[in-house]
Amino acid sequence: MACFSEFHFHRIFGAVTGETLKSFTNRLRLEKAARLLRFTDESVTEIALDCGFTSSAAFSRAFRSGYDTTPSHFRKSGVIKKSKIRKELGSGQEYVIPMSEAAKRAAFPVRIIDLPERRVAYIRVTDAFDWDKVLGAFKTMIEWAKPQGIFSQGTLFGMSIDDPDVTPRHLYRYEVCFASRAPFECMDGMSEMKLPAMRYAVTKVCGDIRKVATAWDYLYRIWLINSDFEPVHAPALEIFSDKEKATDWSHFELELCLPVQRLAEMRS
């Protein structure tokens, strides 16, 4: 499909991503499994098969090799013990504000919305814990959208492709996106995609990075597991309510959008 020989495909893939194809696919399987362990009630065997492992035993061996802990222990603690791996991770938990569950519920009310299919221009940033890289991508996106006459009516948002709790910092990916119903032409360094119609659980947040981290923490750790929904395998969105101030990261005005389906839909 990529129109390369197998030999050249492996070489090019490694040069672009910094990982072998095998390492990449194995890492993504384990990261997906870690998310399912944290945020669903599927059994370890179900998760193993969902993530492409032949058995729960093979999954447990791979998980222990990757994270130096068992799937069951990780599900209970949410902690990756291996010190080398922990140094490579960039969890946002250090930003979460200590608040009671009731206080978070009052601060971050959640509503369910349905968004239609969208045509999106995006810039992918790797090593996205380097905030200067992400900020530069937002500036580029805004400077591109304004002359095309699509900025005022379009939607500026970011998408986290990876989970910072289980993806090494230097591999963590974030996409800076702009959706528009009006036609547009992408510039060099920019790509285009179609986001499918999707249902989202949405909460608004106004404040600094600590407020944003706390809102995400509430959505995933409290609201989701007590709701009638489960997450869909799709990126969450951070929609900028005030696009003109999207590069002022001292204060955010965002709608945090978690893709979801009702539990019954997931089981059918």
N, C-alpha and C positions, 0 to 999 in steps of 0.2 A: 504493500500500500504506500510506503514511503518512497518507492522507486530507487532503493539502494540495495546493493548486495547485503547479505547478512553480516559479512565482515565489516563493510563500511558503515552499516547502520549502527553496529555496536560501537565502533570508534567515534562516530559523530555524536551518538547519544551520550557517551562518556564525556566528550569534550564540551558539550553544551550544558549538561547537568552536573558534572563532577562526580557522577556515580556510574557504576556498571548497571546494565539493564536489570540483572538479577538482584543487585542490592536495592535498586529503586523499587522494583515490584514487591520484594520482600518487606521493605520498610513501609510501603503504603498499606500492605495487608496488615501488618502489625499495628500501624497507627489507626486504621479503621477498627481493628479489633479492640484497641484500647478505648476508643470512643464508645463502642457498643457496650463494653464492660462498665463504663462509668455512667452511661445515660440510658440504658435499657435494662429490662429484666430477662432478656434472652439467656438461656443456659450457655455454659461454656462450650458444649458440643455444638449447639446451634450457631454460635458465633464463629467457631472454628470452621464449620462448613460454609457459612456465609462469606468468609474471608478467603476461601480457596485452599484451606488445609484439608488433608485427607482424613484426619481424625483429631479428636481432642488431645490425644497423646502427642501427635506431631505438632499441633498448635502449642501445647504447653512447653515442649522443648524449644521451639522457635521463640516463644515469648520470653522464656527464662534466659535464652541466649542473648536476645536483644535488650531486655530491660533488667535482667538480674533479679527477677521476682516472678512469682507464679501468677497466672491470670486470676485465681481466686483471691490471693492476697492483695493484688492491685485493686480488684473490685471492692474489697473491704476498706482499704486505706487510701486509694487514689494516689499513692506515693510510689515513685520510681526510686529504688534504693541506690543503684549503681552510681558512684560518685562521678565517674567520667561522663556518663550520660547526663546526669543532672546539671553538670556545668555547661553542657551544650544546649540545654533547654532554656526557653525564655518565658516561663510562666508569668501570666499577668496577676497572679494571686497576691504579689507584694503590693499591688495598687488597690486592692479591695478594701473599702472602708468598713470597719467593724460596725455592723448594724443588726438589729434583731430582725427576725423573719417578718414580723408585723410592720416594722418600719420600712423594710424594702418593698413589701407589698403595697404600702401606701404611697411610696415614692415613685414606683414604677408600675402603674396599672397597665395591663396587657389587653390588647384587642386583636381580633383575627381579621385579616384582610385577604383579598384575592387580587393578585396583580396579573395583567395580561402578558402575553408574549411580547418581549421587547428586543429591538435591535440595539446592540451595544458596541461602542468602541471602548477598547481597554488597553492599558499599559500594565504589563506584568512586572512586578518588582521581586527579585530574589534577594535573600539576605535582608528581609524587610524589617528586621529589628533595627536596622540602620535608618532612623527616622528621616535623615536628610534625603535618602533615596526616595522614600515614599512622598515626602513633602515636595521634592522636585518633580515627581510624576504628577502630583495634583496641579502644580503650577503649569506644567506643560499641557495638561488636559484642558485647563481653563483657558489658557492662551490660544489653544487650537479651536475650542468651541465658540468663543466669542465672534471671531471674524466670519464664521460660517452662518451666523445668525440663529444658532440653535440653543445658545446658552440659557436664555431666559425661560424657555418652555421645557427644556430637558431636565433630566434627573442626574445629579452627580452623586456617586456612591463608591464605596470600597467593598471588596470581598476578600475575606481571609480564606485562602485555599487550603491551608494546613492548620493543625491544632498546635498552638505554641507549647502546650503541656507535654506533647509527645514528639514533636518535630524539631530536630536540631536547628539552632539559630541560623546558621549559614545556609540552610536549605529552605527556611520558612518563606512562603510565597504569599504576596498580597497583590490584588489587582485593583487598579484605579480605573473606574468605569464611568461612562457617560451614555445614558439611554436617551434616544430621541425618536419621535414619530416622524419628524422631518428628515429628508434625505441628507446624507453627509458623506464625505470622502475621508478615509483614514490617511494620516501622514506616516512617514517613515518612523519605525519604532513603535507603531501602534497596530493593534489587530482588531478584528471584528468578530462578533459571535451573536447568536440569538439565545436569549434566556427564555426558557419555556414558561408558560403560564404556571403560576405557583401560589400556594396558600402560605401565609406568613403569620406568625405571632409577633406582634409589634409593640414596643414600648418606646416612649420618648425620653430623652435624657438631655439635660442642659447643665454644663459644668466642665470641670477639668478631666484629665485622664483617669483620675481616681473614681470619679462619678461614673464614667463610661465603663470601667472595669467592674464596678459594683453592680451596675445594671445588667451586664452580661452574666455575671456570677448569679444574680437572682434568676434570670431567664432560664439558665441551664440547670442550676443546682436546686432551685426551689419550685419555680412555676412549672417547668416542664414535667418533672417527675410526679407532681401532684395534679396534673391536668389530664384531659382525655385525649392528649395528642402525643405523638412520637416524632422525632426529627426525620426529615426526608434527607436522602443522601444528595445534598446540594449545598452550595456555600451560603452562609449567612451574609446579610447586607448591612452596611452602615450608610444610610442615606443622609446627606447633608441638607438640613432644612434651610440654611442660609448659605447659598453657594458662594456668594461674594466673600464670605468670611471663612471659607473652607481651609485656607492656609494659615489661619490664626489658631494655633493649637494650644493656646493658653485657655481657650474656652470653646467647647464643642456644643453644637446644637444638632442633634442626630435623632433619627429614627432607627432603632436597632430591630432588624427583621430576621427572625429565625424561621426557616422553612419547615413546615409541619404537615402532617396528615393525622386524621383521627385514628385512634387505635384500631377500630373496626376495619378501616380501609387498609391498614398495614397487615392485618391478619388474613384478609380475604385473598 
